Amino acid sequence: MSTPPSDPPESHRLRKKEQTRARILANAISLFRRNGIRGTRSVEIAEASDVSPATLFNYFATKNDLAEAWLRGEIRSRFDLLAREAADRGIRSGLRACCRDLAEPSWAERDLRLEAWHSAGRAATQSLRHSRSLEVLIALEQDRARLRADLPARALAEMIAEAVEGGLISGLRESTNAKEFTAGLRVRIDLVLDGARKRNERVSVSSLRRA
């Protein structure tokens, strides 16, 4: 019986690097939740991940980079899942569900998430700016004439990512409860999508004020 071919060396190395990166990030998040971001030392993350401080630096130069990879990586993962699930049913309901799924864990650890967003900053690393799969979904919606086609799909994907990020940050600062927090995120998504529709639709002023 023939044995299956092994992975090429380069593929093996890339997979190992991805696994190491994921392990470091998971351990960092665990320590952040236990001690806070300012209270966690980089050497502790390295020790928990069984890597040297130099190796940690090669993957994440600072704790700020780890905070960004956590927060924006979480958003990207939700967008990737949305793109797989929403291809047949449209983008709006999927994005509203996405807002709910992002809001719940964020509100549950509100102070830590605010600290993490402060560490990550608003100037996103290009690789974490938006989800490529979301861009593909938007292009599909444009082909179906559900979204205006005079704007690049990439620009719309970035606008949606900015709306979600901004809603998470301002909602964590200003909302008084989880329901209000989630509603504020959804209003931002509705504003972007209504502006990208072929028909002239608007989110009501009263809904925006409540958010």
C-alpha positions as CSV (number, residue, x, y, z in Angstrom):
1,M,0.0,0.0,0.0
2,S,1.4,3.4,-1.0
3,T,1.9,6.0,1.6
4,P,0.5,9.5,1.1
5,P,3.1,12.1,0.1
6,S,4.4,14.2,2.9
7,D,4.0,18.0,3.0
8,P,6.8,20.0,1.2
9,P,9.3,21.4,3.7
10,E,8.1,24.9,3.1
11,S,4.5,24.0,3.9
12,H,5.6,22.3,7.0
13,R,7.5,25.3,8.2
14,L,4.6,27.6,7.5
15,R,2.2,25.4,9.3
16,K,4.6,25.3,12.3
17,K,4.9,29.0,12.3
18,E,1.2,29.5,12.3
19,Q,0.8,27.1,15.2
20,T,3.4,28.9,17.2
21,R,1.8,32.2,16.5
22,A,-1.6,30.9,17.5
23,R,-0.1,29.5,20.7
24,I,1.6,32.7,21.6
25,L,-1.6,34.7,21.0
26,A,-3.8,32.3,23.0
27,N,-1.4,32.4,25.9
28,A,-1.2,36.2,25.8
29,I,-5.0,36.5,25.8
30,S,-5.2,34.2,28.8
31,L,-2.6,36.2,30.7
32,F,-4.3,39.5,29.7
33,R,-7.6,38.2,31.2
34,R,-5.8,37.2,34.4
35,N,-3.6,40.2,34.9
36,G,-4.6,42.9,32.5
37,I,-2.5,44.1,29.6
38,R,-0.3,46.5,31.6
39,G,0.0,43.8,34.3
40,T,1.3,41.2,31.9
41,R,5.0,41.0,31.1
42,S,6.3,39.9,27.7
43,V,8.6,37.4,29.4
44,E,5.6,35.8,31.0
45,I,4.0,35.3,27.6
46,A,7.1,33.8,26.3
47,E,7.4,31.4,29.2
48,A,3.8,30.3,28.9
49,S,4.2,29.7,25.2
50,D,7.5,27.8,25.6
51,V,9.5,30.2,23.4
52,S,12.4,32.5,24.0
53,P,11.8,36.3,24.3
54,A,13.6,36.7,21.0
55,T,11.2,34.3,19.3
56,L,8.2,36.1,20.8
57,F,9.6,39.4,19.5
58,N,9.9,37.8,16.0
59,Y,6.1,37.1,16.0
60,F,4.9,40.1,18.1
61,A,7.2,43.0,18.7
62,T,5.1,44.5,21.5
63,K,2.1,43.8,23.7
64,N,0.3,46.3,21.6
65,D,0.8,44.0,18.6
66,L,-0.7,41.2,20.6
67,A,-3.7,43.3,21.6
68,E,-4.3,44.2,18.0
69,A,-4.0,40.7,16.8
70,W,-6.5,39.6,19.4
71,L,-9.1,42.3,18.7
72,R,-8.8,42.7,15.0
73,G,-8.2,39.0,14.5
74,E,-11.5,38.3,16.3
75,I,-13.3,40.7,13.9
76,R,-11.7,39.2,10.9
77,S,-12.7,35.7,12.0
78,R,-16.3,36.8,12.4
79,F,-16.2,38.4,8.9
80,D,-14.7,35.2,7.4
81,L,-17.5,33.1,9.0
82,L,-20.1,35.6,7.8
83,A,-18.8,35.3,4.2
84,R,-19.2,31.5,4.3
85,E,-22.7,31.7,5.8
86,A,-24.1,34.7,4.0
87,A,-23.2,34.0,0.4
88,D,-26.7,32.7,-0.3
89,R,-28.8,34.9,1.9
90,G,-27.3,38.4,1.7
91,I,-25.1,40.5,3.8
92,R,-27.2,42.7,6.0
93,S,-28.7,40.0,8.3
94,G,-25.3,38.3,8.5
95,L,-23.6,41.5,9.6
96,R,-26.3,42.2,12.2
97,A,-25.7,38.8,13.6
98,C,-22.0,39.4,13.4
99,C,-22.5,42.6,15.5
100,R,-24.3,40.5,18.2
101,D,-21.6,37.9,18.3
102,L,-18.9,40.5,18.6
103,A,-20.7,42.5,21.2
104,E,-21.5,39.7,23.7
105,P,-17.9,38.8,24.6
106,S,-16.7,42.4,24.4
107,W,-19.4,43.6,26.9
108,A,-18.7,40.6,29.2
109,E,-15.1,41.9,29.7
110,R,-15.7,45.6,29.1
111,D,-12.7,47.1,31.0
112,L,-10.2,44.6,29.6
113,R,-11.4,45.2,26.0
114,L,-11.1,49.0,26.5
115,E,-7.6,48.5,27.7
116,A,-6.9,46.3,24.7
117,W,-8.3,48.8,22.2
118,H,-6.2,51.5,23.9
119,S,-3.1,49.4,23.4
120,A,-4.0,48.4,19.8
121,G,-4.7,51.9,18.7
122,R,-6.8,53.0,15.7
123,A,-4.0,52.8,13.1
124,A,-4.5,49.2,12.0
125,T,-1.8,46.9,10.6
126,Q,-2.5,46.5,6.9
127,S,-2.8,42.7,7.2
128,L,-5.5,43.2,9.8
129,R,-7.4,46.0,8.2
130,H,-10.2,44.0,6.8
131,S,-11.3,40.5,5.8
132,R,-10.5,39.4,2.2
133,S,-13.5,37.1,2.4
134,L,-15.8,40.0,3.3
135,E,-14.4,41.8,0.3
136,V,-15.4,38.9,-1.9
137,L,-18.9,38.8,-0.4
138,I,-19.3,42.5,-1.1
139,A,-18.3,42.0,-4.7
140,L,-20.9,39.2,-5.0
141,E,-23.5,41.6,-3.6
142,Q,-22.5,44.1,-6.2
143,D,-22.8,41.6,-9.0
144,R,-26.4,40.9,-7.7
145,A,-27.1,44.6,-7.9
146,R,-27.8,44.7,-4.1
147,L,-24.9,47.2,-3.5
148,R,-23.7,50.0,-5.6
149,A,-20.9,49.0,-7.9
150,D,-19.2,52.4,-8.3
151,L,-17.1,51.9,-5.2
152,P,-14.4,49.2,-4.9
153,A,-15.4,46.2,-2.8
154,R,-12.2,46.7,-0.9
155,A,-13.2,50.2,0.1
156,L,-16.7,49.1,1.3
157,A,-15.1,46.2,3.3
158,E,-12.8,48.7,5.0
159,M,-15.7,51.0,5.7
160,I,-17.6,48.1,7.4
161,A,-14.5,47.2,9.4
162,E,-14.1,50.8,10.5
163,A,-17.8,51.0,11.5
164,V,-17.5,47.9,13.6
165,E,-14.3,48.9,15.3
166,G,-15.6,52.4,16.0
167,G,-18.9,51.0,17.3
168,L,-17.1,48.6,19.6
169,I,-14.8,51.3,21.1
170,S,-17.4,54.0,21.5
171,G,-20.0,51.5,22.7
172,L,-17.7,50.1,25.4
173,R,-17.1,53.7,26.6
174,E,-20.6,55.0,26.4
175,S,-23.3,52.3,26.5
176,T,-25.1,51.6,29.7
177,N,-26.1,48.0,29.0
178,A,-25.4,45.1,26.5
179,K,-28.6,45.7,24.5
180,E,-27.7,49.3,23.9
181,F,-24.2,48.3,23.0
182,T,-25.3,45.8,20.4
183,A,-27.9,48.3,18.9
184,G,-25.2,50.9,18.4
185,L,-23.1,48.5,16.4
186,R,-26.1,47.5,14.2
187,V,-27.0,51.2,13.5
188,R,-23.5,51.8,12.2
189,I,-23.7,48.8,9.9
190,D,-27.1,50.0,8.7
191,L,-25.7,53.4,7.9
192,V,-22.9,52.0,5.9
193,L,-25.1,49.5,4.0
194,D,-27.9,52.0,3.3
195,G,-25.3,54.4,1.9
196,A,-24.1,51.6,-0.3
197,R,-27.5,50.6,-1.5
198,K,-28.8,51.4,-5.0
199,R,-31.9,52.8,-3.5
200,N,-31.9,55.9,-1.3
201,E,-32.6,54.5,2.2
202,R,-31.9,56.1,5.6
203,V,-31.6,55.0,9.1
204,S,-34.0,57.0,11.2
205,V,-32.6,59.8,13.4
206,S,-34.4,58.4,16.4
207,S,-32.7,55.0,16.0
208,L,-29.3,56.8,15.8
209,R,-29.9,58.8,18.9
210,R,-31.0,55.7,20.9
211,A,-27.8,54.0,19.8
